[in-house]
Amino acid sequence: MFDRRIFLFVGLFASLAHMASADDDHDDDDDHERARLALQRGEIRPLTEIMGRLQAELGGEVIEVEFKHRRRNRNFAYQFKVLTPRGRISEVLVDAATAKILERDDD
């Protein structure tokens, strides 16, 4: 199961160019490049590292990841949509530099 998740995470990271970002008025096509540059500058941790740290805390299977540039907070975040074992969707916002959970919205 862990190998399947790594494959999923790599695919999700590769698709960041197609995902929206919050609190930002730039073109969505810039997200992938913005994430790559932030990673090169050491401003964020790799998605796979964040997932490794938070796997137990997320409490389910990650079904979607968005990369967020939060201008007001002057930081970057990953927003995870998680399918819980009870079949509900939970959204978890995680600081991309520290892996700290910033917000959690359990539907």
N, C-alpha and C positions, 0 to 999 in steps of 0.2 A: 504494500500500500504506500509506503514511503517513497519508493521509486516512481510510482504513478504520480504522486504529489509533486515531486521535483519536476517531472515532465510538464505537469500542468502549470507550475509556477514559471518555468522558462517560457512556455507559450504565452502566459498572461503578461509577462514582462515585455515580450516581443510585440505584444499588441497594444502597448501603452500609447502609441501614436494615434490610435483610434478612440481614445477615451477622453472624456471631458475633465476639465480641471475647475475647481471652485475658486471664487474670489479673484479671478484673473480675467482680463479681457483679451488675452492673446489668442491666436488661432489654435484650435485643438491639434492640428498637425504638428505643432511644435513640442507637444508633450514628450514624445519619445526622445527627441534631441535634448530637451531641457533635463530630463531624467539622466541621460547619458553624461551630459556635461556636469551635472551636480554630483554624480557618482565619481567622475574623474577628479573633481576638485575636492573630494572628501567631505562634501556637505551632507550626503546621505549614505546609508548602508545599502548593500545589494538586497533586492527583494528576497532572494533565497535565505539570506542571513536573518532578515526580519521574520520570515516565516518560521525558521528554525527556532528562534527565540520564543515566538508566540504561539506555536502550534497548540499547546495544551490550553492556553488562556482563551483562544478563539472559540473553543467549544463546539467545533463542527467542521464541515468541509467547506473550504473556500471555493466559491463559485464565480467570483468576479473581483478584479482589483482595478482601482483607478489611482493614478498618480495626481496629486493635488499640489499646486503652487499656491500657498496661502500668503498672499501679499500683506494682509493686515497683521499677521503674526510673524511675517518675515521668515517663514520656514516652508519645508516641504512635508507632505504626508502621503501615506498610502491609505486608501479607503478600501476595506475588504467587505464584501458581501459574503456572509457565512450561512450555510444551510445547517441548522442545528439538528441534533439527533431527533428532536420532536417534529421536524419538518417545517420549522419556521425560519424566516430570514432575519438575520441580525446584521447590522452595519456597524463596523468598527473602524474608527479613524485612529491611525497610528503615526506618531512622529517618525519620519523617514530617517532621521539621524540617530535617534536614541532607542527606538523600538518601544517607546512608552505609549500606552493606550491613552489617547486624548479624549475620545468620546465613544460611547457605545449606545446604540439604539436597537433595543430588542423589540421587534414587532410582535 
